[in-house]
């Protein structure tokens, strides 16, 4: 499980309202079918998405992720 603390205004309001340090969560999944790759499963405003870990920089922004 990954917990996120983002810099978006609505996320900051959500954290303040819920008294939480985090505003988003994702689950890390290792595929049994596609070897040597892992995925993130997360709920977003348009539904649920699954993305490859190797593509995470494209979705988050190259300077906005943790290693």
Secondary structure as the mmCIF struct_conf table of DSSP 4:
data_model
#
loop_
_struct_conf.conf_type_id
_struct_conf.id
_struct_conf.beg_label_comp_id
_struct_conf.beg_label_asym_id
_struct_conf.beg_label_seq_id
_struct_conf.end_label_comp_id
_struct_conf.end_label_asym_id
_struct_conf.end_label_seq_id
STRN STRN1 UNK A 2 UNK A 4
HELX_RH_AL_P HELX_RH_AL_P1 UNK A 9 UNK A 18
TURN_TY1_P TURN_TY1_P1 UNK A 19 UNK A 19
BEND BEND1 UNK A 21 UNK A 21
BEND BEND2 UNK A 23 UNK A 23
STRN STRN2 UNK A 24 UNK A 30
BEND BEND3 UNK A 32 UNK A 34
TURN_TY1_P TURN_TY1_P2 UNK A 35 UNK A 36
STRN STRN3 UNK A 38 UNK A 44
TURN_TY1_P TURN_TY1_P3 UNK A 45 UNK A 46
STRN STRN4 UNK A 47 UNK A 52
HELX_RH_3T_P HELX_RH_3T_P1 UNK A 53 UNK A 55
HELX_RH_AL_P HELX_RH_AL_P2 UNK A 56 UNK A 60
TURN_TY1_P TURN_TY1_P4 UNK A 62 UNK A 63
BEND BEND4 UNK A 64 UNK A 64
#
